Amino acid sequence: MRTTSTAMIAGILMLGCSTVYAASARSVSIASNGGSASATATATGNADSVAIAGASQGGRAVANSNAIGTRRGYADSTAVATAVRGLAISNSLADARGTRGGWASAESESVAATFGGTAISNSDAIARGSWHGRARSRSFSTALSRFGRAISNSRAVSRGRWGGSATSVSDSLADSIGGTALSDVEAVSGAEWFSRAHADGLGVSIAGRRGFRRANVYAESRTRRFGRGRSRAVSVEVGR
C-alpha cells in the first residue's frame, strides 16, 4: 500500500511539473611561479557555465562566467583568462528567458590572453522569447595583448514576440603588441508578429608597438507583421 501511494504521489508531482531544469557550473583556476588566478562560474536554471583561469610568472588572471536559463530558455557561458607577467580579465554572461510559450537561446564566450600587458574581454548574450516567439543571441569576444593593452567588448541582444524570430550575432576581437587596441561590438534584433530579424556585428582592432586602434560596431534589425530584416556592420582597424 505504501509503495502504491508513493508511486501515485510521484506521478502527480511529475504531471504538475512542466519544466525540468538542469544547471551545470564548472570553474578551474591554476597558478604557478608567483601567479594569481581566480575563476567563478554560476549557472541558474537550464544553463551551462564554465570559467577557467591560469596565471604564471607573477601574472594575474580572473575569469567570471554567469549563465541564466529559465523556462524555455537555454544559456551557455564560457570565460577563459590566461596571464603571464600581465593581467587578464574575462567576463561572460549568457541570459536566456522564454515565457508564455516563447523560446530563447543565449551563447556567450569570452577569452583574454596576455604576455606582460593587459587584456580585458567582456561578452554578453541576452535573449528573450515570449508569446511563441523565438530569440537567439550569440556573442564572442577575444582580447590578446603582449606588452600593451587590448580591450574587447561584445554584446548580442535579441527579442522575439508573438511568433516572431530574432537572431543576433556579435563578434569582437582586439589585438596589441605594445600599443592599445579597443573593440566594441553590439548587435540588436527584435521581431514581432511572425516576422524575422537578423543582426550581425563584427569588429576587429589590431594595434602596433605604440599605436592606438579602435573599432566600434553597432548593428540593429527590427521587424513587425510578417516582415523580414537583416542588418550587418563591420569595422576593421589595423596598424603595426
N, C-alpha and C positions, 0 to 999 in steps of 0.2 A: 504493500500500500504506500509506504513511504517513497519507494522508488518511482511508482507511478505518479505520485503527487509532485515529486521533484522534476520529473520529465515534463509534466503539464506546465509547471511554473516556468521552466526553462523555455518551453515552446512559446508561451505567452510573451515572455521578455524578448525573445527573438523576433516575434511578429511585431512587437511595438518598437523595435529598433530599426530605423530605415537606413541609417548610415553607419558604416564601420570606419573608424579612424585608425591609421597606423603611422605613428610618428617614429622617426629614426634620427638620432643625433650622434655624431662621432667627432671627436676632437683629438688631435695629436700634436704635441709640441716636443721639439728636440733642440737641445742647446749644447754646445761644446766649445772648448778653448775660450772661455770667458764670455760667451754669447748669452743672450737672454731671449727666450721665446715664450709666447703666450697664445693659446688657442681656445676659443669659446664657440661652441655650437649649440643652437637652440632650435627645437622643432616642435610645432604645435599642430595638432590635427593630422590631416593627411599630408605629411611633409617629410622630406629628407634633407638633412643639414650636415655638412662636412666642413671642418676647419682644420687646417694644417699649417703649422708654423715651425720654421727651422732657422737657427742662428749660430754663427761661428765667428771666431776671431774678434770678439768684442762687439759684434753686431747685435741688433735688436729687431725681432720680428713679432708682429702682432696680427693675428687672424681672427676675425669675428664673422660668424655665419648665423643667419636667422631665417628660418623658413616657417611660413604660416599657411596652412591649407584647411579651409573649413567647408563643410557640407560637400558640394560637388566641385570643390576646388582642390588642386594638387600643386604643391610648391616644392622646388628643388633648388637648394642654395649651396654653393661651394666657395670657400675662401682659402687662398693659399698665399703665404708670405715667406720669403726666404731672404736672409740678410747675412752678408759677410763684410765686416768692418763698416757697416752702414745701418740705415733704418729702413724697414719695410713694413708697411701697414696695409692690410687688405680687409675690406668690409663688404659683405654681401648680404642682400636682403631679397627674399622671394616671398611675395604675399599674393595668394590666390583665394578668392572667395566667390562661391557660387550660391545664389539664393533664388528661391521661387522657380525652381526648375532650370536655372542657368548653370553653365559650365565654365570653369576658369582654370587656366594653367599658367604658372609663372616659373621661369627658369633663370637663375642668376649665377654668374660665375665671375669671380674677381681674383686676379693674380698680381702680385707685386714682387719684384726681384731687384736686388741692389748689389753693388760691389764697391762699397765705401761711400756711396752717395745716399740719396733719399728717394724712395719710391712709395707712392701712395696710390692705391686703387680702390675705387668705390663703385659698386654695381647694385642697382635697384631694379627689380622687375615686379610690377604690380598689375594684377588682372582682376576684373570684376565682371561676372556674368549673372544676369538676373532676367526673370520672366522669359525663360527658354533662350536667352541669348548666350553667345559663346565669345570668350575672350582669351587670348593667348599673348603672353609677353615673354620676350627673351632678351636678356641683357648680358653683355660680355665686356669686361673692362680689364686692360692689361697695362701695367706701368713698368718700364725697365729703366734702370739707371746704371751708371758705372761709377762716376765720380760727381755727377751733377744731380739735378732734381728732375724727377718725372712724376707727373700727376695725371691720372686718368679717371674720368667720371663718366659713367654710363647709366642711363635711366630709360626704361621702357614702361609705358602705361597704356593699357587697353581696357575698354569698357564696351560690353555688348548687352543690349537690352531688346526686349520684345522680338526675339528671333533673329536679331542682328548678329553678325560675326565680325569681330575686330581682332587684328593682329598687329603687334608692334615688335620690331627687332632693332636693337641698339647695340652698336659695336664701337668701342673706343680703344685707341692704342696710343701710348706716349713713350718715347724713347729718348735717351740723353746720354751723351758721353761725359761732358763736363759742363754743359750749359743747362738750360731749363726748357723742359718740354711740357706743355699743358694740352689736354684734350678733353673737351666736354661735348657729350652727345646725348640728345633726348629725342625719343620717338613716342608720339602720342596718337592713338587711334580710338575712334568711337563710332559705333554702328547701332542703329535703331530700326525697328520695323522691317526685318528681313533684308536689310541692306548689308553690304560688305565694305570694310575699310581696312587698308593695309598701309603701314608706315614703316619705312626703313631709314635708319640713320647710321652713317659711318664717318668716323673722324680719325685721322692719323697725324701725329705731330712728332717730328724727329729733329732734334737739335744737334749742334756741333759741339766743339770743345768749349766755346764761350758764347754760343749763340742763344737766342730765345725764339721759340716757336710755339704758336698757339692755334689750335683748331677748334672752332665752335660750330656745332651742327644741331639744327632743330628741324624735325620732320613731323608734320601733323596731317592726319586724314580723318574727316568726319563725314558720315553719310546718313541719310534717312530715307524711309519709304522706298525700298527696293533699289536704291541707288548703289553705285559701285565707285569706289575711290581708291587711289593709290598715290602715295607721296614718298619720294626718295630724295635724300640730301646727302651730299658727300663733300668733305673738306679735307685737303691734304696740305701739310706744311712740312717741307724738308729742307734741311740745312746742315752742312758739315763743315 
